[in-house]
Amino acid sequence: MADKGQEGDVVTPWDVASTSQKGVDYDKLIERFGSSRISDDLIRRMEKLTGKPAHHLLKRGIFFSHRELETILDCYANKQPFFLYTGRGPSSDAMHLGHLVPFIFTKWLQDTFDVPLVVQMTDDEKFLWKDLSLEETYRLTIENAKDIIAVGFDVAKTFIFADTDYVSGEFYRNVCKVWKCVTVNQTKHIFGMDDTSSAGMIAFPAIQAVPSFSSSFPEIFGGQKRVPCLIPCAIDQDPYFRMTRDAAPRLGYLKPALIHSTFIPALQGAQTKMSGSKAETSIYLTDNPDVIKDKITKYAFSGGRDSVEEHRKYGGNCDIDISYQYLSFFLEDDAKLEEIRKKYSSGEMLTGELKKELIDVVQNIVANHQTKRAAISDEKVREYMKPRKLNYSY
């Protein structure tokens, strides 16, 4: 359902909010959603199977929850194919750091497991929910695709598609099948819609569901209906796939597996997530170094004390400090992150010094991303958007 926590947490595909300075209570969210915590044993199994260390986003619990990840690891252990599916709703020219997180992790999954990836660009969704024309959401699709490609996905293993281009053929047949087995009442209950919602809003969830079925992509899978799918996504997208997992067995398809991430918080604090529509809450991938420095300096919520003397005596609170939270997402060096945590918690490091650490990390990430993105032409985007067979090793 459109989930609201007992203590003020709201988590839906369109809204995330918490009354706690620490943000959403993810343990309670797991209970409400009925997913499973990613255990240390599961991470160790992944490392043993692949022979590679786990990604820092996984080790640090940023990707923290799953549905049937074990089945995907079983496929890999038995040299059976699976594929990845993730997506982006193109509603703005500039993606922000939070949008980057699932794609960074998805690239690691693609590289580590050597599997194909489909990326759904839901230009139709943003037309339905936002005050945007279809022409504008398609233009934003192309621009956002450049940001996604800049993460480094292998063109031989990656298919990016816009819904308004691709919803036809086998894909549309699967949409029709989902429509027939999911009622309007179910859709209202899962997504919090009502009689004022447009017919398109009621219908849309099926379109986000069917990329998890391999038969939706005959060019890639040659009509195979039971290639397993793993969906890396933020946990606010889980309602779509609870619906999908309920419908799949009735259609003769496999339930998709999921791996969920936490939300990157707004600069002002963890009560809500970073928002592309609120510039002061977000660091955009188009921001220059001075803008990044200014935003972090002015807006990043501090877990420090009211005075230097108090901070030196009692230390800062990393659990609510946004600069530290962002470093846990983007600083890959585990030893350095732990050193920063100890110094800030003890009072040895002041808030201004912590913010300086984050400014350096984010300026470097954004500058590198901008360089890569600048080299991506419209022609390169069309390469990724051409339906075709993708390469994978088994």
C-alpha positions in Angstrom: 0.0 0.0 0.0 1.0 3.6 0.0 3.0 3.2 3.2 2.9 5.5 6.2 4.9 4.4 9.2 3.5 4.3 12.7 5.8 7.1 13.9 5.4 9.5 11.0 7.6 7.9 8.3 6.0 8.2 4.8 7.5 6.1 2.0 5.8 6.0 -1.4 7.1 6.2 -5.0 6.3 9.9 -4.9 7.0 11.1 -1.3 9.5 10.3 1.4 9.4 12.0 4.8 10.3 11.2 8.4 9.8 13.1 11.7 13.2 11.7 13.1 16.5 13.6 12.6 18.0 10.2 11.8 15.6 9.8 8.9 13.5 6.7 7.9 13.6 3.8 10.3 14.7 1.1 7.8 14.3 -1.8 10.2 10.6 -0.9 10.6 10.3 -0.3 6.9 11.6 -3.9 6.2 8.9 -5.2 8.6 6.2 -3.1 6.9 7.2 -4.0 3.3 8.0 -7.7 4.2 11.4 -7.7 2.6 14.6 -9.2 4.2 17.7 -7.5 5.6 20.9 -8.3 3.6 23.0 -10.3 6.0 26.7 -10.5 6.3 26.5 -14.2 5.2 24.7 -13.2 2.0 27.4 -10.6 1.3 30.2 -13.2 2.0 28.5 -15.6 -0.3 28.4 -13.0 -3.1 32.1 -12.3 -2.6 33.0 -16.0 -2.6 31.0 -16.7 -5.8 32.4 -13.7 -7.7 35.9 -13.6 -6.3 35.5 -9.9 -5.9 35.1 -7.7 -2.8 31.6 -6.4 -2.1 30.9 -2.8 -3.2 31.2 -0.2 -0.4 27.4 0.6 -0.8 26.7 -3.0 0.0 29.2 -3.4 2.9 27.9 -0.2 4.5 24.3 -1.1 4.5 23.2 1.5 1.9 21.9 -1.3 -0.2 20.3 -3.0 2.8 17.2 -5.0 1.9 16.3 -7.6 -0.7 13.7 -10.0 -2.1 15.0 -13.4 -3.1 18.6 -12.2 -3.8 19.6 -15.8 -2.9 17.9 -17.1 -6.1 20.0 -14.8 -8.2 23.2 -16.0 -6.5 22.0 -19.6 -7.1 21.7 -18.7 -10.9 25.2 -17.4 -10.9 26.6 -20.4 -9.1 24.9 -22.7 -11.6 26.0 -20.6 -14.6 22.5 -19.8 -15.5 21.7 -16.4 -17.0 19.9 -13.5 -15.3 19.5 -9.8 -16.2 19.4 -6.5 -14.4 16.6 -3.9 -14.7 16.5 -0.4 -13.3 15.1 2.9 -14.4 14.8 6.7 -14.3 11.9 9.1 -14.4 13.1 12.0 -16.6 11.6 15.1 -15.0 14.5 17.5 -15.0 17.5 18.4 -17.1 19.9 17.8 -14.3 20.1 14.6 -12.3 21.4 14.9 -8.7 23.8 12.9 -6.6 20.9 10.8 -5.2 19.9 9.7 -8.7 23.5 8.6 -9.3 23.6 6.1 -6.4 21.5 3.2 -7.9 23.3 3.5 -11.2 26.8 3.4 -9.6 25.7 0.2 -7.9 24.0 -1.3 -11.0 27.3 -0.7 -12.9 29.1 -2.7 -10.3 26.6 -5.5 -10.5 26.8 -5.6 -14.4 30.6 -5.7 -14.3 30.8 -8.2 -11.4 28.3 -10.7 -12.8 28.8 -10.0 -16.5 25.0 -9.7 -17.2 22.8 -7.6 -19.5 20.9 -4.6 -18.2 17.7 -2.9 -19.3 17.1 0.7 -18.2 13.5 2.0 -18.5 13.1 5.8 -19.0 9.5 6.5 -17.8 8.8 9.6 -19.9 5.1 8.6 -19.9 5.0 8.5 -16.1 6.4 12.0 -15.8 4.0 13.3 -18.4 1.1 11.9 -16.3 2.3 13.1 -12.9 4.1 16.4 -13.8 3.1 19.5 -15.7 5.3 18.5 -18.6 4.5 17.8 -22.3 5.3 14.5 -23.9 7.8 16.3 -26.1 9.6 17.7 -23.0 9.7 14.4 -21.1 11.2 12.7 -24.2 13.8 15.5 -24.5 14.7 15.0 -20.8 14.9 11.2 -21.5 17.8 11.8 -23.9 19.5 14.3 -21.6 19.2 12.0 -18.6 20.3 9.0 -20.7 23.6 10.8 -21.2 24.1 11.0 -17.4 23.4 7.3 -17.1 25.7 6.3 -19.9 28.4 8.5 -18.3 28.4 6.1 -15.3 30.2 3.7 -17.6 27.7 1.0 -18.7 28.9 -1.3 -21.5 27.0 -0.6 -24.7 27.2 -4.2 -25.7 25.3 -5.3 -22.6 23.0 -2.3 -22.0 19.6 -1.4 -23.5 18.1 2.0 -22.6 14.5 2.6 -23.7 11.9 5.3 -23.5 8.4 4.0 -22.8 6.9 6.2 -25.6 9.3 4.5 -28.0 9.2 0.9 -26.9 5.8 0.0 -25.5 4.5 -2.3 -28.3 4.8 -5.9 -29.4 5.7 -8.4 -26.7 6.2 -5.7 -24.2 2.7 -4.3 -24.7 1.3 -7.8 -24.7 2.7 -8.3 -21.2 1.3 -4.9 -20.1 -2.1 -6.1 -21.2 -1.7 -9.4 -19.2 -0.8 -7.5 -16.1 -3.7 -5.1 -16.6 -6.1 -8.0 -16.7 -4.9 -9.6 -13.5 -4.6 -6.5 -11.3 -7.8 -4.7 -10.3 -8.3 -0.9 -10.0 -9.0 -1.5 -6.3 -5.6 -3.2 -5.9 -3.9 -0.4 -7.7 -5.6 2.2 -5.5 -4.6 0.2 -2.3 -1.0 -0.3 -3.3 -0.3 3.2 -4.6 -2.7 5.4 -2.7 -4.6 6.5 -5.7 -8.2 7.5 -5.7 -11.1 8.4 -8.0 -9.4 11.7 -8.9 -6.4 10.0 -10.3 -6.2 9.9 -14.1 -6.8 6.7 -16.0 -3.2 6.9 -17.1 -2.0 7.0 -13.5 -4.1 3.9 -12.7 -2.7 2.1 -15.7 0.9 3.1 -15.4 2.2 0.6 -12.8 1.8 -2.3 -15.2 4.2 -0.5 -17.6 6.9 -0.4 -14.9 6.2 -4.0 -14.0 6.8 -5.8 -17.3 10.5 -4.9 -17.9 11.2 -7.5 -15.2 9.8 -10.2 -17.6 12.4 -11.4 -20.1 9.7 -12.1 -22.7 9.2 -8.3 -22.9 12.5 -8.1 -24.8 12.5 -10.6 -27.7 15.5 -8.8 -29.3 17.6 -9.5 -26.2 16.3 -12.9 -25.1 14.8 -14.5 -28.2 11.4 -15.0 -26.6 12.7 -16.8 -23.5 10.1 -16.2 -20.8 11.9 -17.4 -17.7 15.2 -15.5 -17.5 15.4 -14.3 -13.9 15.6 -10.6 -13.2 17.3 -8.6 -10.4 16.1 -5.0 -9.8 18.4 -2.6 -8.0 16.3 0.4 -6.8 15.6 2.7 -3.9 13.1 1.1 -1.5 10.4 3.7 -2.4 10.0 1.8 -5.7 9.2 -1.5 -4.0 5.3 -1.1 -4.3 5.6 -1.5 -8.1 7.4 -4.8 -7.7 5.2 -6.2 -4.9 2.4 -5.8 -7.4 4.7 -7.4 -10.1 5.7 -10.3 -7.8 2.0 -11.1 -7.1 1.1 -11.0 -10.8 4.1 -12.9 -12.2 3.2 -16.5 -11.2 -0.3 -16.1 -12.5 1.1 -15.1 -15.9 3.6 -18.0 -15.9 6.6 -15.7 -15.3 9.2 -15.6 -12.6 9.0 -13.2 -9.7 11.7 -10.5 -10.0 14.3 -10.4 -7.2 15.1 -7.0 -5.7 17.9 -5.3 -3.9 16.9 -2.0 -2.2 18.9 1.1 -1.2 18.3 3.7 1.4 17.7 7.3 0.4 20.3 9.9 0.2 19.0 12.6 2.5 18.4 16.3 1.6 21.1 18.7 2.6 18.9 20.1 5.3 18.6 16.8 7.1 17.4 13.2 6.9 13.7 13.9 7.4 13.3 13.8 3.6 15.3 12.7 0.6 17.2 14.8 -1.9 14.8 16.3 -4.4 15.4 17.3 -8.0 12.7 20.0 -7.7 14.2 21.7 -4.7 17.6 23.2 -5.6 18.6 24.0 -2.1 18.2 20.3 -1.0 20.3 18.9 -3.8 23.7 18.8 -5.4 23.2 18.5 -9.1 25.5 16.8 -11.6 25.6 20.1 -13.4 26.8 22.2 -10.4 30.2 23.8 -10.6 32.8 23.6 -7.8 31.8 26.9 -6.3 28.1 26.0 -6.2 28.9 22.7 -4.6 31.1 24.3 -1.9 28.4 27.0 -1.2 25.6 24.5 -0.9 27.5 22.2 1.5 28.8 25.1 3.5 25.4 26.8 3.9 22.9 23.9 3.9 24.5 20.7 5.0 22.8 19.9 8.4 25.4 19.5 11.1 25.6 17.0 13.9 28.1 19.2 15.7 27.6 21.1 19.0 26.5 24.7 19.5 30.0 25.9 20.4 33.6 24.8 19.6 34.1 24.2 23.3 31.1 21.8 23.6 32.1 20.1 20.4 35.6 19.5 21.6 34.2 18.1 24.8 31.3 16.0 23.6 32.0 15.4 19.9 29.7 15.4 16.9 26.8 13.1 16.1 27.5 11.2 12.8 24.0 9.6 12.9 22.4 13.0 12.0 25.3 14.8 10.3 24.6 15.1 6.6 28.2 15.6 5.6 29.2 12.4 7.2 26.1 10.6 5.7 27.1 11.8 2.2 30.7 10.6 2.8 29.3 7.1 3.6 27.8 7.1 0.1 30.6 8.5 -1.9 34.0 8.1 0.0 35.2 4.6 -1.1 38.1 4.4 1.3 36.8 2.5 4.3 39.8 3.3 6.5 39.5 7.1 5.8 35.8 7.1 6.5 36.4 5.3 9.8 39.1 7.8 10.7 36.7 10.7 10.0 34.0 9.1 12.1 36.3 8.7 15.1 37.7 12.2 14.8 34.3 13.8 14.4 32.6 11.7 17.2 35.4 12.5 19.6 35.4 16.3 18.9 38.9 16.2 17.3 37.4 17.2 13.9 35.1 20.3 13.7 32.0 20.6 11.4 33.8 22.9 9.1 36.6 20.4 8.6 34.1 17.6 8.0 32.4 19.7 5.4 35.7 20.4 3.7 36.3 16.6 3.4 32.9 16.2 1.7 33.4 19.3 -0.6 36.6 17.7 -1.9 35.0 14.3 -2.6 31.8 15.7 -4.2 33.6 18.3 -6.4 35.8 15.5 -7.7 32.9 13.1 -8.4 30.9 15.8 -10.2 33.8 17.1 -12.2 34.7 13.6 -13.4 31.1 12.9 -14.3 30.8 16.2 -16.3 33.9 15.3 -18.3 32.5 11.9 -19.2 29.1 13.2 -20.0 30.4 16.0 -22.3 31.8 13.3 -24.5 28.4 11.6 -25.1 26.6 12.6 -28.2 23.0 12.1 -29.2 24.3 9.5 -31.7 25.9 7.6 -28.8 22.5 7.6 -26.9 20.8 6.2 -30.0 23.3 3.3 -29.9 22.2 2.4 -26.4 18.5 2.8 -27.3 18.6 0.5 -30.4 16.7 -2.8 -29.6 19.2 -5.6 -30.1 20.7 -8.8 -28.7 23.0 -8.0 -25.8 26.2 -9.8 -24.9 26.7 -11.9 -21.8 28.9 -14.8 -20.9 26.5 -17.7 -20.2 
